[in-house]
Amino acid sequence: MAGQVREPDALDGEAGRDALRNFLEGYFGEQPERFEVAKISGGQSNPTYFVDFGERRMVLRKQPTGELLPGAHAIDREFRALEALNPVDVPTPRAVLHYRERDVVGTPFYMMERLDGRVFHDCALPGLSPEERRAIYLGLAEAMAKLHAVQPEKIGLGDFGKPGNYFQRQIARWTRAYNESPSERVPALDRLVEWLPANMPADDGRVAIAHGDFRLGNMLYHPTEPRVIGILDWELSTLGHPLADLAFACIPWRTTPAQYGGILGLDHAALGIPTEAEFVAHYYEHAVPTAELQPFHVAFALFRFSVIFMGINDRVRAGNAAGEDAARLEPLAREMAERAVEAIS
């Protein structure tokens, strides 16, 4: 979600698409008649396109055009995670290619296979039966457990991040981002900056591949079955603690529909949506042994999300926000911080 100056993207024009076609013809050694490019709308980060090249149906992810913040839009990390996870029992699209140069579409990019499935952006899952809703959420927990069961060093990701002391480093990182923001101070965030380091559980040494943005909207589900067939958007992935992902996935139960599509206040029983406790318990039923989820972890997840929204707000004011809907997200920094304080109260 890090920012960039908005500039026209090369693939939005004919020249960029011609350059991509020429590249793919050379890469695959084919000159098919069919070549189509369609931009996928939405998101606050990396431009994404459907690309049909003959019988190949792919998705292209690229860095945005313009000046980037250091470490932002790390498509190389996305591709590395996908490529490493493809051979193991974690639902991921197949990695196709990674191009590091800028001479084709103006920025580095990678391509992965396009899977047919369903993406649910509304956590209330309108249009589904209660039984389907429950199964969708339980499928989310099962996919997360599969990811966290992978031993990073066994798939070549032993150096994908710094192992150990994950929460300590993350709290320092997001506190620094908060302190450097030109926005007004948020009382709830000020409290969290003091509370979190003082109440951090002892490091248990657990290291897993942490997705960093593990939520319903980043899952691709089977067209008719309630199981995840593709975990998407690996930009924030690293070596981390599995409870960071689990706590982040619990945010919908802590936020309202107006707060980034939460489900707080809805009739979960009538909808068929499991309670947060049931969701967490289902994760533990399928996960390798992991410490207990505590209010600290949920507060940390909301604290981090709050600072991310503050960064989006800063870019809105500076006129270089990435998402077209970024302005409507302005209240969320304060609201997420307040929800975090509620989690520890």
Beta strands, then each sheet from edge to edge (+ up, - down):
strand 1: 35-40
strand 2: 48-53
strand 3: 56-62
strand 4: 95-99
strand 5: 109-113
strand 6: 208-210
strand 7: 219-221
strand 8: 228-231
strand 9: 238-240
sheet 1: 1+ 2- 3+ 5- 4+
sheet 2: 6+ 9-
sheet 3: 7+ 8-
end
